[in-house]
């Protein structure tokens, strides 16, 4: 997968969620059978977004960051090439 971070040029204004002091693992697969998981650069520098693009199936997703400990550290996506029953 290709991961590109786009800097929003802002620092976080809110405190991080104390329930996630080591980041979060995002599951955007919707329970699909065929998935891919990608580690994200963690922690992000500050507020911004990751554009995540699968070079195999063409899946694209944007994930926001805040430059805090509760930022995403990985993402799990459904494969668009496989008929993904639940």
WORATA-V697027 format. One record per backbone hydrogen bond with DSSP energy under -0.5 kcal/mol. CO is the residue of the C=O (numbers start at 1). NH is the residue of the N-H. If there is no record, write none. Layout:
BEGIN
((CO:NH) (CO:NH))
END
This chain:
BEGIN
((1:3) (2:4) (2:53) (4:51) (5:7) (6:49) (10:47) (16:18) (17:20) (18:21) (20:23) (24:26) (24:73) (24:74) (26:28) (26:76) (28:78) (29:32) (33:35) (34:79) (36:77) (38:75) (46:67) (47:8) (47:9) (47:10) (48:65) (49:6) (50:52) (50:63) (51:4) (51:53) (52:61) (53:2) (53:55) (54:58) (59:54) (61:52) (63:50) (65:48) (66:47) (68:71) (69:23) (71:24) (73:40) (74:26) (75:38) (76:28) (77:36) (82:84) (83:85) (85:33))
END
